[in-house]
Amino acid sequence: MIDLILAVFIDFTLGDPENFPHPVKLMGKIISLEEKILRRIFRDNMLYFAGFLIVFINITLSFSIPFYILKILSPYRAIYHIVNIYLLYTTVAARCLSDEAKKVYRALEESLDLARTRLSYIVGRDTQNLSREEIVRATVETVSENTSDGIIAPLFYASIFGAPLALCYKMINTMDSMLGYKNEKYRKIGFFPAKTDDVANFIPARLTGILMILTHPFQIKRSLRIMLRDRRNHKSPNCGYPEAATAGILGVQLGGSNYYFGELVEKPTIGDKLRPLEAEDINRTIKIMYLTEILYLAFYIVVWWCLK
């Protein structure tokens, strides 16, 4: 328990310093290399099998390597805890997500072009023609979605089986981020990575939505109603939960159609437009993110103490 709490504290303090060794960066390079190699070997419908191979290989590697490293280090308690805390820290991305969202917020004060550029670093959609309100919407959506993907999900899996399972989840999520697009290029090779990510996020996404709602007790009735009503108004079976919870808390409307790699992807809206989105909603969503993380840790400590 102490290792996980310290890992969260380090993430809150340091974030993700540039050029700092990070397993997720290595994961991205591995996935990119695998894609290039397997695209040369497999064609057409065999790309589905290529995607399955990528998932199987990477899940095995991402769980077994940290598992055996920690097992080897277990007799050396001090070194074991240092490595364990470091590995856990690399799976949580609250500070990094906050910093990137705030860059978009500050860029909005300077120019739309700069804000579009900053936004392009953290979202998959095309950003070059987005309006000010669309930029805010995209930032709020990505912070909401990644409260589950980048914070609660790795904490959830770390709570179950420590750093190995948390890193395995990060690999699954990274595969989906890189390959899980539903356009012509990735529809086949990304099928299994996307489905695996859907399964891995099934519980964390719903847990995140509930925790988000609990962080704002005065909006519980509205945010719960919106989450239950609009949770399926998303292409992902999971992302609708945190996004709908956030929309309900803020009293804004999220969702809607976006362009990805030049292709229009039509999506329904999420939430009621009680007021227009404004730049300050980015900071409000960051606050929701941190409160959700704190609430998860509080529940985790209570459960751990009761089971002790």
Contacts in CASP RR format, 6 or more apart in sequence:
PFRMAT RR
TARGET T0000
AUTHOR 0000-0000-0000
METHOD contacts of the structure
MODEL  1
MIDLILAVFIDFTLGDPENFPHPVKLMGKIISLEEKILRRIFRDNMLYFA
GFLIVFINITLSFSIPFYILKILSPYRAIYHIVNIYLLYTTVAARCLSDE
AKKVYRALEESLDLARTRLSYIVGRDTQNLSREEIVRATVETVSENTSDG
IIAPLFYASIFGAPLALCYKMINTMDSMLGYKNEKYRKIGFFPAKTDDVA
NFIPARLTGILMILTHPFQIKRSLRIMLRDRRNHKSPNCGYPEAATAGIL
GVQLGGSNYYFGELVEKPTIGDKLRPLEAEDINRTIKIMYLTEILYLAFY
IVVWWCLK
1 300 0 8 1.000
1 301 0 8 1.000
1 304 0 8 1.000
3 81 0 8 1.000
3 84 0 8 1.000
3 85 0 8 1.000
3 88 0 8 1.000
4 88 0 8 1.000
4 155 0 8 1.000
4 158 0 8 1.000
4 159 0 8 1.000
4 162 0 8 1.000
4 297 0 8 1.000
4 300 0 8 1.000
5 297 0 8 1.000
5 301 0 8 1.000
6 85 0 8 1.000
7 85 0 8 1.000
7 86 0 8 1.000
7 88 0 8 1.000
7 89 0 8 1.000
7 91 0 8 1.000
7 92 0 8 1.000
7 158 0 8 1.000
8 89 0 8 1.000
8 92 0 8 1.000
8 94 0 8 1.000
8 155 0 8 1.000
8 293 0 8 1.000
8 297 0 8 1.000
10 85 0 8 1.000
10 89 0 8 1.000
11 89 0 8 1.000
11 92 0 8 1.000
11 93 0 8 1.000
11 94 0 8 1.000
11 95 0 8 1.000
11 96 0 8 1.000
12 94 0 8 1.000
12 95 0 8 1.000
13 95 0 8 1.000
14 89 0 8 1.000
14 95 0 8 1.000
15 93 0 8 1.000
15 94 0 8 1.000
15 95 0 8 1.000
15 96 0 8 1.000
15 99 0 8 1.000
16 22 0 8 1.000
16 93 0 8 1.000
16 95 0 8 1.000
16 96 0 8 1.000
22 90 0 8 1.000
23 87 0 8 1.000
23 90 0 8 1.000
23 167 0 8 1.000
23 170 0 8 1.000
24 90 0 8 1.000
24 170 0 8 1.000
24 174 0 8 1.000
27 58 0 8 1.000
27 62 0 8 1.000
27 170 0 8 1.000
27 171 0 8 1.000
27 174 0 8 1.000
28 174 0 8 1.000
28 178 0 8 1.000
30 58 0 8 1.000
30 61 0 8 1.000
31 54 0 8 1.000
31 58 0 8 1.000
31 174 0 8 1.000
31 175 0 8 1.000
31 178 0 8 1.000
31 179 0 8 1.000
32 178 0 8 1.000
34 53 0 8 1.000
34 54 0 8 1.000
34 57 0 8 1.000
34 58 0 8 1.000
35 54 0 8 1.000
35 178 0 8 1.000
35 179 0 8 1.000
35 189 0 8 1.000
38 47 0 8 1.000
38 50 0 8 1.000
38 51 0 8 1.000
38 53 0 8 1.000
38 54 0 8 1.000
38 189 0 8 1.000
39 47 0 8 1.000
39 50 0 8 1.000
39 189 0 8 1.000
41 50 0 8 1.000
42 49 0 8 1.000
42 50 0 8 1.000
44 188 0 8 1.000
45 188 0 8 1.000
47 188 0 8 1.000
47 189 0 8 1.000
48 188 0 8 1.000
48 189 0 8 1.000
48 191 0 8 1.000
48 192 0 8 1.000
50 188 0 8 1.000
50 189 0 8 1.000
51 179 0 8 1.000
51 188 0 8 1.000
51 189 0 8 1.000
51 190 0 8 1.000
51 191 0 8 1.000
51 192 0 8 1.000
51 193 0 8 1.000
52 192 0 8 1.000
54 175 0 8 1.000
54 179 0 8 1.000
54 189 0 8 1.000
54 192 0 8 1.000
54 193 0 8 1.000
55 172 0 8 1.000
55 175 0 8 1.000
55 192 0 8 1.000
55 193 0 8 1.000
55 196 0 8 1.000
58 171 0 8 1.000
58 172 0 8 1.000
58 175 0 8 1.000
59 168 0 8 1.000
59 171 0 8 1.000
59 172 0 8 1.000
59 196 0 8 1.000
61 171 0 8 1.000
62 164 0 8 1.000
62 167 0 8 1.000
62 168 0 8 1.000
62 170 0 8 1.000
62 171 0 8 1.000
63 164 0 8 1.000
63 165 0 8 1.000
63 167 0 8 1.000
63 168 0 8 1.000
64 164 0 8 1.000
66 87 0 8 1.000
66 163 0 8 1.000
66 164 0 8 1.000
66 167 0 8 1.000
67 164 0 8 1.000
69 83 0 8 1.000
70 80 0 8 1.000
70 83 0 8 1.000
70 84 0 8 1.000
70 87 0 8 1.000
70 163 0 8 1.000
70 164 0 8 1.000
73 79 0 8 1.000
73 80 0 8 1.000
73 83 0 8 1.000
74 80 0 8 1.000
84 162 0 8 1.000
84 163 0 8 1.000
87 163 0 8 1.000
87 166 0 8 1.000
87 167 0 8 1.000
88 158 0 8 1.000
88 162 0 8 1.000
88 163 0 8 1.000
88 166 0 8 1.000
90 167 0 8 1.000
90 170 0 8 1.000
91 150 0 8 1.000
91 154 0 8 1.000
91 158 0 8 1.000
91 163 0 8 1.000
91 166 0 8 1.000
91 167 0 8 1.000
91 169 0 8 1.000
91 170 0 8 1.000
92 150 0 8 1.000
92 151 0 8 1.000
92 154 0 8 1.000
92 155 0 8 1.000
93 146 0 8 1.000
93 150 0 8 1.000
93 151 0 8 1.000
94 150 0 8 1.000
94 151 0 8 1.000
94 289 0 8 1.000
94 290 0 8 1.000
94 293 0 8 1.000
97 122 0 8 1.000
97 143 0 8 1.000
97 146 0 8 1.000
97 147 0 8 1.000
97 150 0 8 1.000
97 151 0 8 1.000
97 286 0 8 1.000
97 289 0 8 1.000
98 143 0 8 1.000
98 286 0 8 1.000
98 289 0 8 1.000
98 290 0 8 1.000
100 118 0 8 1.000
100 121 0 8 1.000
100 122 0 8 1.000
101 122 0 8 1.000
101 139 0 8 1.000
101 142 0 8 1.000
101 143 0 8 1.000
101 282 0 8 1.000
101 285 0 8 1.000
101 286 0 8 1.000
102 282 0 8 1.000
102 283 0 8 1.000
102 286 0 8 1.000
103 118 0 8 1.000
104 115 0 8 1.000
104 118 0 8 1.000
104 119 0 8 1.000
104 122 0 8 1.000
104 135 0 8 1.000
104 139 0 8 1.000
104 282 0 8 1.000
105 139 0 8 1.000
105 279 0 8 1.000
105 282 0 8 1.000
105 283 0 8 1.000
107 114 0 8 1.000
107 115 0 8 1.000
107 117 0 8 1.000
107 118 0 8 1.000
108 115 0 8 1.000
108 132 0 8 1.000
108 135 0 8 1.000
108 136 0 8 1.000
108 279 0 8 1.000
109 279 0 8 1.000
112 130 0 8 1.000
112 131 0 8 1.000
112 132 0 8 1.000
112 135 0 8 1.000
115 132 0 8 1.000
115 135 0 8 1.000
116 127 0 8 1.000
116 128 0 8 1.000
116 130 0 8 1.000
116 135 0 8 1.000
117 127 0 8 1.000
119 127 0 8 1.000
119 130 0 8 1.000
119 135 0 8 1.000
119 138 0 8 1.000
119 139 0 8 1.000
120 127 0 8 1.000
120 128 0 8 1.000
122 139 0 8 1.000
122 142 0 8 1.000
123 138 0 8 1.000
123 139 0 8 1.000
123 141 0 8 1.000
123 142 0 8 1.000
124 260 0 8 1.000
125 138 0 8 1.000
125 258 0 8 1.000
125 259 0 8 1.000
125 260 0 8 1.000
126 258 0 8 1.000
126 259 0 8 1.000
126 260 0 8 1.000
126 261 0 8 1.000
126 262 0 8 1.000
127 135 0 8 1.000
127 138 0 8 1.000
129 259 0 8 1.000
130 138 0 8 1.000
132 279 0 8 1.000
133 276 0 8 1.000
133 277 0 8 1.000
136 277 0 8 1.000
136 278 0 8 1.000
136 279 0 8 1.000
136 281 0 8 1.000
136 282 0 8 1.000
137 254 0 8 1.000
137 255 0 8 1.000
137 277 0 8 1.000
138 258 0 8 1.000
139 282 0 8 1.000
139 285 0 8 1.000
140 246 0 8 1.000
140 250 0 8 1.000
140 252 0 8 1.000
140 254 0 8 1.000
140 277 0 8 1.000
140 281 0 8 1.000
140 282 0 8 1.000
140 285 0 8 1.000
141 243 0 8 1.000
141 254 0 8 1.000
141 255 0 8 1.000
143 246 0 8 1.000
143 282 0 8 1.000
143 285 0 8 1.000
143 286 0 8 1.000
143 289 0 8 1.000
144 212 0 8 1.000
144 242 0 8 1.000
144 243 0 8 1.000
144 245 0 8 1.000
144 246 0 8 1.000
144 254 0 8 1.000
144 285 0 8 1.000
144 288 0 8 1.000
144 289 0 8 1.000
145 239 0 8 1.000
145 242 0 8 1.000
145 243 0 8 1.000
147 208 0 8 1.000
147 212 0 8 1.000
147 242 0 8 1.000
147 288 0 8 1.000
147 289 0 8 1.000
147 292 0 8 1.000
147 293 0 8 1.000
148 201 0 8 1.000
148 204 0 8 1.000
148 205 0 8 1.000
148 207 0 8 1.000
148 208 0 8 1.000
148 209 0 8 1.000
148 238 0 8 1.000
148 239 0 8 1.000
148 241 0 8 1.000
148 242 0 8 1.000
149 173 0 8 1.000
149 201 0 8 1.000
149 204 0 8 1.000
150 173 0 8 1.000
151 289 0 8 1.000
151 292 0 8 1.000
151 293 0 8 1.000
151 296 0 8 1.000
152 204 0 8 1.000
152 207 0 8 1.000
152 208 0 8 1.000
152 211 0 8 1.000
152 292 0 8 1.000
152 293 0 8 1.000
152 296 0 8 1.000
153 169 0 8 1.000
153 173 0 8 1.000
153 200 0 8 1.000
153 201 0 8 1.000
153 204 0 8 1.000
153 205 0 8 1.000
153 208 0 8 1.000
154 166 0 8 1.000
154 169 0 8 1.000
154 170 0 8 1.000
155 166 0 8 1.000
155 293 0 8 1.000
155 296 0 8 1.000
155 297 0 8 1.000
155 300 0 8 1.000
156 203 0 8 1.000
156 204 0 8 1.000
156 207 0 8 1.000
156 296 0 8 1.000
157 165 0 8 1.000
157 166 0 8 1.000
157 168 0 8 1.000
157 169 0 8 1.000
157 204 0 8 1.000
158 165 0 8 1.000
158 166 0 8 1.000
159 300 0 8 1.000
169 200 0 8 1.000
172 193 0 8 1.000
172 196 0 8 1.000
172 197 0 8 1.000
172 200 0 8 1.000
173 197 0 8 1.000
173 200 0 8 1.000
173 201 0 8 1.000
175 193 0 8 1.000
175 196 0 8 1.000
175 197 0 8 1.000
176 193 0 8 1.000
176 194 0 8 1.000
176 196 0 8 1.000
176 197 0 8 1.000
178 193 0 8 1.000
179 186 0 8 1.000
179 189 0 8 1.000
179 190 0 8 1.000
179 193 0 8 1.000
179 194 0 8 1.000
180 186 0 8 1.000
180 190 0 8 1.000
180 191 0 8 1.000
180 193 0 8 1.000
180 194 0 8 1.000
180 197 0 8 1.000
181 187 0 8 1.000
181 190 0 8 1.000
181 260 0 8 1.000
181 261 0 8 1.000
182 194 0 8 1.000
182 235 0 8 1.000
182 265 0 8 1.000
183 260 0 8 1.000
183 261 0 8 1.000
183 263 0 8 1.000
185 261 0 8 1.000
198 236 0 8 1.000
198 237 0 8 1.000
198 238 0 8 1.000
201 238 0 8 1.000
202 237 0 8 1.000
202 238 0 8 1.000
204 238 0 8 1.000
205 238 0 8 1.000
205 239 0 8 1.000
205 240 0 8 1.000
205 241 0 8 1.000
205 242 0 8 1.000
206 238 0 8 1.000
206 241 0 8 1.000
207 296 0 8 1.000
208 241 0 8 1.000
208 242 0 8 1.000
208 245 0 8 1.000
208 292 0 8 1.000
209 227 0 8 1.000
209 241 0 8 1.000
209 242 0 8 1.000
209 244 0 8 1.000
209 245 0 8 1.000
209 292 0 8 1.000
210 245 0 8 1.000
211 292 0 8 1.000
211 295 0 8 1.000
211 296 0 8 1.000
211 299 0 8 1.000
212 223 0 8 1.000
212 242 0 8 1.000
212 245 0 8 1.000
212 246 0 8 1.000
212 249 0 8 1.000
212 288 0 8 1.000
212 292 0 8 1.000
213 219 0 8 1.000
213 220 0 8 1.000
213 223 0 8 1.000
213 224 0 8 1.000
213 227 0 8 1.000
213 245 0 8 1.000
213 249 0 8 1.000
214 220 0 8 1.000
214 295 0 8 1.000
215 249 0 8 1.000
215 288 0 8 1.000
215 291 0 8 1.000
215 292 0 8 1.000
215 295 0 8 1.000
216 223 0 8 1.000
216 249 0 8 1.000
216 288 0 8 1.000
216 291 0 8 1.000
219 248 0 8 1.000
219 249 0 8 1.000
222 248 0 8 1.000
222 249 0 8 1.000
222 251 0 8 1.000
223 245 0 8 1.000
223 248 0 8 1.000
223 249 0 8 1.000
225 248 0 8 1.000
226 244 0 8 1.000
226 245 0 8 1.000
226 247 0 8 1.000
226 248 0 8 1.000
226 270 0 8 1.000
226 271 0 8 1.000
226 272 0 8 1.000
227 241 0 8 1.000
227 244 0 8 1.000
227 245 0 8 1.000
227 248 0 8 1.000
229 244 0 8 1.000
229 271 0 8 1.000
230 240 0 8 1.000
230 244 0 8 1.000
230 247 0 8 1.000
230 268 0 8 1.000
230 269 0 8 1.000
230 270 0 8 1.000
230 271 0 8 1.000
231 240 0 8 1.000
231 241 0 8 1.000
231 244 0 8 1.000
232 240 0 8 1.000
233 240 0 8 1.000
233 244 0 8 1.000
233 255 0 8 1.000
233 267 0 8 1.000
233 268 0 8 1.000
233 269 0 8 1.000
233 270 0 8 1.000
234 240 0 8 1.000
234 243 0 8 1.000
234 255 0 8 1.000
234 267 0 8 1.000
234 268 0 8 1.000
234 270 0 8 1.000
235 265 0 8 1.000
235 267 0 8 1.000
240 270 0 8 1.000
243 254 0 8 1.000
243 255 0 8 1.000
243 270 0 8 1.000
244 254 0 8 1.000
244 270 0 8 1.000
244 271 0 8 1.000
246 254 0 8 1.000
246 285 0 8 1.000
246 288 0 8 1.000
247 253 0 8 1.000
247 254 0 8 1.000
247 270 0 8 1.000
247 271 0 8 1.000
247 272 0 8 1.000
248 271 0 8 1.000
248 272 0 8 1.000
249 288 0 8 1.000
250 281 0 8 1.000
250 284 0 8 1.000
250 285 0 8 1.000
251 271 0 8 1.000
251 272 0 8 1.000
251 273 0 8 1.000
251 274 0 8 1.000
251 275 0 8 1.000
252 271 0 8 1.000
252 273 0 8 1.000
252 274 0 8 1.000
252 275 0 8 1.000
252 276 0 8 1.000
252 277 0 8 1.000
252 281 0 8 1.000
253 269 0 8 1.000
253 270 0 8 1.000
253 271 0 8 1.000
253 272 0 8 1.000
253 273 0 8 1.000
253 277 0 8 1.000
254 269 0 8 1.000
254 270 0 8 1.000
254 271 0 8 1.000
255 267 0 8 1.000
255 268 0 8 1.000
255 269 0 8 1.000
255 270 0 8 1.000
256 266 0 8 1.000
256 267 0 8 1.000
256 268 0 8 1.000
256 269 0 8 1.000
256 270 0 8 1.000
257 264 0 8 1.000
257 265 0 8 1.000
257 266 0 8 1.000
257 267 0 8 1.000
258 264 0 8 1.000
258 265 0 8 1.000
258 267 0 8 1.000
259 265 0 8 1.000
END
